[in-house]
Amino acid sequence: MANRSAQDIRRLNRFEVLRRFHASSGPRTRQDLASETALSFATVSNLTSELIGEGVLVEAGHAQSGGGRPRALLTLNAERGTLIGVDVGETSVRTELFDLALGKMAVDERPVTPEDVTPDQIADLIEAGAGAVLAAAESPRSRVLGAGISLPGLVERERGVSTYSPYWAWRDVPMRDRLAERLELPVHLDNPLKASALAEMWFGAGRDVDNLVVVMLRSGVGAGLALDGTLYRGATNSAGEWGHSCLVFEGRRCRCGNLGCVEAYVGTAGIAETLRALAPDDPLLAQADGAAASLLTGLAARAAESDPIALAVIRRTAAYLGAALGNLVNLLNPETLVLGDQVAAHLGERLLAETRAALAGHTLAQPLRAVTLRLSSLPHDAVSRGAAALAFEGFLNDREVFGPVSRTRGVKARAEGRG
């Protein structure tokens, strides 16, 4: 806080106000916003006036009043423009078009084949997806305020560089410049850990807590972190690579090259390996290569019928996950810990219950009592939606009237003094 200028604090407070519109349904009065953000009414009035001036907010009638001056209702101006959010995964590129209220307008999904993973080939898929969603929504490119792109692995956000991708062995690829030239749009890069955490902060489990961990369980594994109400990036934007912390000394080989990583046990390939260890001839193993969703769907269906092998795989996966999550809970002391993405979506409540039981054996009593473990309530497009939110932030940051800002969520009453 000591290093933030008065203007930085003002911009952070602006994001806190905007987040309230995305986190709840219906228009808000300035009094509502002051109560919900713990900012003063004067601060909220100044911030909303700026946002109205930029066309981000509009008046939407008046609240009912028992007397006195009517209170104006404010809402997001969905017609102000559109946003593109892209989730680049190991097996597909999902592109979505949103209005400014982050209502979905169109979606496009294209497969990624192992033979077509050069930076230019991935850029081709992103470019094609952007064109497809604009055409489907009959929305002109001139209305797009920005494109948020989530790339797997480590991303240097300020330079717009994919510094390392474990899927495709990319190193120091200047993807922002490549995509900005192709799309002819402002492009904002980050990785799925940050995008998924941002989506939970704006729309999901992070709306009412300041200390949040969002665990992504797909082919890759990691954790998005929000600490003291702010998206935590670390010194080089690589915070959250929990999937590559050591769970088993000299354990399974991870695709990062190290041994015993969390990802090697609770990612989709790790779950397949657990099944292979328990039942080497199980027919689901034929679906494990390149079809993780089929493997997970099969395990879930068999577990629902009390199949002992499927139940054993889920139980062992939860045991690994509980031990790994214990480290996060002891280290970060979060209020809420969310299990999200492909593995959590398919294995659901059964995985959650088993993980909760396992977690108790690896966590100190006080942080365990403080944390709520839950499944993500967001749809499976959380990463692309979070990427669109990154683009929305980028739009505001790039505006001359708003100027640059480096954090995501607002600073509450303790920091508003100069707002």
Disulfide bonds with the S-S distance in Angstrom:
none
